[in-house]
Structure formats: C-alpha cells, structure tokens
Amino acid sequence: MAKKNKIIAAFGITIILSSCGNKEVDKKVADHPAAHIYNTMVLQPRQISGSVQLPGVMQPFQFVQLYPKVSGFVKYVPVDRGSIVKKGQVLITLEAPEIEQGVAAAKLKFTQAEALYITSKDRYRRLLETSQTPGTVSPFDLEAAASKMQGDSATAQGEYANYKAQETMKNYLTVTAPFDGVITERNVHPGALAGPGAENAKPMLVLQQLSMLRLVVNIPEQYVTQVKDGDKVHYKINALPGQIFTGTISRSSESLSNNYRSETIEIDVPNPNDKFKSGMYAEVVLPTSGSTNAFVVPKSAIVTTTERKYVVIADNSTAKWIDISEGNQGNDSTEIFGNLHTGDEIVTNASYQVKEGMKLR
C-alpha cells in the first residue's frame, strides 16, 4: 500500500501577509487551522480470515409433545418427569367405554355382512354348476345371483373397513413413546379427562431425546457465505466454565430468517453421559474465510454518522464520499464493500470535516 501526506486547503480564506513583517498578522497565520494533514492508501483486494463468536443454545435432537388423539379418561400413567423411556413403551392408558362398544358393534356388523356374502357366494356357485345342464337355470336367475354375491361382498368389505377404523380408535387409547428419550414434562394424572381440540390445552407429556443434542446458532447475513457444513467449530458452555469443546457443523437451513436476517446452523452434540442439558447456552467460535471481493482498510478510514457509513477517496484531487458496508474485522482493520475499485486512493484518517467535493491538494 502506498502512503503519502497531503494538505487539505480550505478555500475562501485569504491571508494577507504584511510586507513590513507585522508580528500580529504572523501570529494569526501561525494559529489559524487552515490546513489538515491526512494519509492515504491505494486499495488492493484483500480479505480478513479469522473467526466470529456467536451465542448458541442446546436443544434436544428430537422433541415431541404428546396430546390425546381421542377423548377419554386417564386410567394409568406409568411414567413421570425424568423417566427414561424406550421406543414403543406405554406412557399413558386412557379408557373410553363408548369406543370399546363401537368396536364390538362394528365387529358384529362385519360378521353379519360376511355371513351374507358367504351364503350368496355359495348360492351363485351352486346355480352356476346347475346351469351346466341346459334348461335347468334361467340366465336371469344366474345374473341375479352373481349381482347379489357382488353386492354382499362390497357390503362385507365396507363393514370390515369400519371395524378396523374402530379398532384403530381403540388403539389410540394407549399412548406409546415414538422414540427413546426422557419425559421432561407431565401434566395429567389418573382420572383426568383428556381429549383433542381443547384450546390452550397443555400436552399430556413432553418427550425429549437427550442422548444427542443440537447446538443451534444463528449466523448474521454478512457471514453466511463464509461458513459451510463440515467446518470445525469450538464452543464453551456457560454452565461449564473453563472447558472448551469441539464440534462440526452438521446442517444449515440454507435460507435467511426474515425477522432476524440470519441463517440457522446446527452442530450435533453426542451426550451419552448427560453432561449437557437441553437449554444450556453456549459461546460458539466459527471460522470465517473472508470475502474475495473485499478491500481491507484501517478502521480510522471509516466515517460513521447517524445517516450513513462511508469512506473518502481522492478522485482527481477532489474528496468523494463512497457509502460502504463492513465485513470481517481484525484488530485495527476491517473489510469494506461498496462502489470501490482496485487502485482507488482512500483517506485513512478521514472525518466528517472532509466535505464531499472539497479540493485535496
């Protein structure tokens, strides 16, 4: 980077030096802030690789709130808060006599329909065999028997479907665990009435898989292109001071949140010994590669006001403001993006006193 010193001369100020060496005039010239020394540098493409520290939170790998699918009274709850359960284990048993009666009635109707179908099927078979002797059975009677058999078959199938539906409803009275995990919340006890569709109803149970956790981090928009799946990260848990853990980015949402303009990434965290708890906060250090389209300047080159953020370049000895946005930051430097080009001469100690259009010489 080339650096040089220049003078910003303020126009409109005329200093008349007396030929007789007037000391008072000399003193005014010496005290007048008519000039300001500034430094410049020539822009070259460069990037800042480093890391960024962001907050994260531990979440269960799988999480489910268990609600009743049918209405019934709670009969038995063999688990409680903190219970470790296995997939398929019974968690709650409900009782609903009307559902059990519905199953019995549906089974009876299916049995009746099936018996009618068997009878009509046997009658058609007998008529078909008899019709092999010419003149013994009219074609109309044979077709009627066939139609009756098909109708009874359809009725039997319909009753069977209804019977199975009622059986499924009865199965809903038994709530089982969909995966291995820990019961973290219980809101029902035997004798309570539970049912679907109640507004603001709490779940009967909450089940979380805690043997594996997800460390969830939201990455600001300016860093999303610098972080990718498979990158190694380091993180500290606030509740476990003095320890540093290592992980790998497992997945990302591949989209930005409209509310926070950030992308969500997840780091799978094995937790076989229950060292981590769901809900723990973490400080995650993510590696950043920098942007190939960036220019790096000292932080003193950036002027920030309530309305804009800009740098000052010398364009044919004239001050020109260029709006910029910032990227990665180092100790005393930062990446900038804007309408800038390689070779532009930028003021490295700019301030709002350097007005746009001011002659630099």
N, C-alpha and C positions, 0 to 999 in steps of 0.2 A: 504494500500500500504506500502510495506516495503521499507525503505530508508537506505542507508548506504554510507559511504565515502570510496573511494579507491584512489589509486595512479596510474597514468599513467607514467610508467618509460620509458624514451626514451633510446632505445638501441644504441649501438655504441659509447657511451660517457664514457670514463674511467677517473675517477678522482682519482689521486694518492695523498693520504694524507701523508704528511711528518711526520715521527716519531719524529722529533725534534720540532713539533708544529710550522711550518712555517706560520707566520701570513698572508703572501701574498697568499698562497695556500688556507688558511681558508677563506679569503675574496672572492676568486673566487668561492668556493663552495657555500658560502652564497648568492652570487649574481647570480649564474647560474640557469636559469629557467628549471631545469632538470625534474621537476615534476609538475603535474597539478591535483588539487583536483576536483573530479566530483561526482555528485549524481546520484543515480539510483532508479528505482522503478520497482515493479513487475506488469505486465499487468494483468488486470482483465476486463472482458466485462462490458461495461458501455455506457450509451448514454446521450446526452445533449438534453433535451427538452426545447423549448423556442419559438422564433419567428424570422421571417425574414421580412425585409421591402423591398418591390419591387415597382417599378413605374407601374402605370396603366393609362388607358385613357378611358374616357366616349365615347361610341358610340351609335348611335340610335338603338333601338330594331329592327326596320325594316327600310330598306333603298332601294330606287329604283330610277333609272334614266330612265326617260320616253322618248323613241325615237318613231318616227312615223313608223307604220307598212306599210303604203302605201305613195306614193308620192302625194303631194297636197299643195295648198296654205293655209297659216294660215288665217282663217276667223275671229275667235273670241277667245280671251284669257281672261276669267273672273276672273283669279286669278293672284297673283303676289307674289314676295318674302315676306315671313312672313304670307301668308294667311293660316288660319286653315281650313282644308277641311275634309269632311266625305267620307266614302267609297261609291263609285258609283257616286259621284258628278262630273259633267262635268268640265274638266280642259281646254281643247282645242278643238276647232271645225275647221276641215280642209274642204276645198272644192276642188273637182276634177270632172269636168263635164264628163270626159270620163268614170269614174267609174259609175256615175249615168246612163249614156247612156248604159253602159254594163249591168246594172241591168235590164233596160227596155227591151233591146234586148233579154236577157236571159228569161225574163218572157214571152215575146211574143212567143219564140220558144217552151217553155214549154206548153203554152196554145194551140198552134197548134198541138203539139205531143199528148197532152191529148185528143183533139177533135178526132184525127185519131184513137186513141185507143178506145174511146167510140163507134165510128162508127163500127170498126172491131169487137168489142166485141158484139155489138147488132146484126150484121150480122151473126156471128157464132151462137149466141143463137137462132136466127130465123131458121137457117139451121138445127140446132140440133133438134128443135121442129118438123120441117117438115120431117126430116128423120125418125121420128117415124112411118110414113106411108111408107110401103115397096115400093121401086122403084121410089120414088119421088126425092131423092138426092143421087148422087153417093158418095161412100166412099172417093174418091179422092177430090171432092169439099169440103167435110166436113173437111178432114185433112188440106187442103189448107187454109180454113177459120180459123181453130184453130192456124195454124202456123202464119198467118197474125196477129191474135189477140195477140199472144205471142210476136211477133216482135215489134208491136206498143206499147205494154206495156213496153218492155225494153227501147225503144226509149223515151217514156214519162218519165220513171224513170231517165234516163240519163239527160234529159233536166231539170228535177226538181232539180237534184243534182247540175247542173251547175248554175241554178237560185239561189239556196241557197248559193253557193260559192260566187257568185257576190254580194249577199246581205250582206254576211259576210265582204267582202272587203269594202262595203259601210259603214258598222258599224265601221270599223277601222278609218273612218274619224272623229269619235268622241272619244276623249281620256278621260277616267274617272279615278278617284282615286281608286287604288286597296285596300287601307286601310285608316283608319283615320290617319291624320298626319298634318305636316306643310310643305308648299312649302319653301325650303331653297335656291333654285336657279331657275332663269328664263332666258332663252337665245333666245326666239323668240318673235316676235311681229306680229300683223296683216299685211298681205301682203307678208310675207316671204315665200320662197319655202322650204318645208321640205320633206325629203324622206329618206328611209332606204339605208344602204350600203355606205354612204359617209365616206371617210377616215377622221379620226381625227375630226369627227363631234361632237359637244357638244350635250348633251341631251337637249330636249326642256324644260323640267322641272326636278327638283330633289325633291322628296318627302321623308320625314323622319318622322318616328313615334317617338315622343319625350316625350310622356306621360309615357313611360317606356324606360329606358336606359340599356345598357350593360356596365358594368365596366370590361374591358378586361385587363388581367395580364398575362405576360409570365413568367413561373417558370423555373429557371435553372434546368438542369438534376439532380443535386445532391439532389434536394428537392422534385422531383415529386412523390416519393413513400411515402412521409410524409404528403402529403396534399390530401384530398379526398372531394368529393361532400358532401355538408351538413355542412362542417366546418364553424364556425363563424369567421368572419374577421372584422377588424377595418380599417377605411381609413380616410384620410384627403384630402381635396381638396385644391390645391394651391391657387385657386381664392377665397376661403372662409376660411381665416386663423382663427385659434382659435376654430374651430369646428371639432368634431370627430363623424364619422358616423359608424354604424354597419350594416353588411350585411351577407349573407350566400352564399357560393359557389354553384351556380346553375347547372353548367355543365362544362365539360372539354373536350378537344379534344381527349384525350386518345392516343395521339401519339406525338412524338417529331419532331420539325421542323428541317430539315436537315441543314438549314442555321445557325440557332442560337442554336441548341441543347436545345430547351426549349419546354415546354408544355403550351398551352394556356388554361386558365380557364376564366369563365365569372361569374359575380355577377349581378343578376338582381336588378336594382335600380328604384323603383317607383318614378315618377316625376310629380305628379298631379298639383303642383303649379309652374312648370317651374323653380324650384330652381337651377337645374343643367342644363348645356348646353353641347350639343354634342361637343366633342373635348377637354373638360377640362381634365387636368392632375391631377392624384391623387397619394398619397403615401399609399400603402396598406400593412398592417401588417398581415402576415399569421402565424398561429400557426404551429410549427414543432414538431414532436414527437420524432425525433432522430432515429437512426438505431440500431436494436438489435445486429447487427454484428460488432459494432464499439468498439474501445478502446479509452479511453479519456486520453490525456497526456497534460502536460504544453506546451505552445507554444514554450518555450525555448528548448524543446526536438527536434524540427523540424529544419532541416538544409535545406536551400533553396539555390541552385546555379542556374546558367544560363542553366544548362543541366538537373537537376533533383531535386526532393524533397524527402528527406529520413530522417530516424531516425537511431540511432546507438544502437545496442543491444550487450550485453556481452554474447558471445557464447563460453563457456568453456574458460573464461578469454581472449577471443580474440574479438576485435572490428569487428563488421559486419554491413555493411550498408544494410538497407531494404527500398526500394522505397515505398512510400506511397501516398495516396490521402487524402484530407481533407474533412470533413463533416461539421456538425454544429459546431459553435464556441460559447464559453462563454466569460467571462471577461478575463481570463488568461489561458484558456484551449480550446482544440479542439478535435473533433473526428477524428480518423485516420483509414485508411483501407489499408491493404497490407498483405504480407506473414508473419503475426504475429500470435502468439498463446498465450493462457492463460498461465501465469507463466513466459513468457519471461522477461528478465531483461533489461530494457531500460535506457539509459543515459538521464537524464532530463535536463542537461545543455550542450548539445552536440555542437560541432562546426566543421568546416571543417579541423581543425588542428588534429582531431582524425582520423587518416587514417585507411582505411579498412585493416584488418589483424594485426593491432598493438596489442601487448600483453597488457592486462589490469591486473594490479596486485597491 
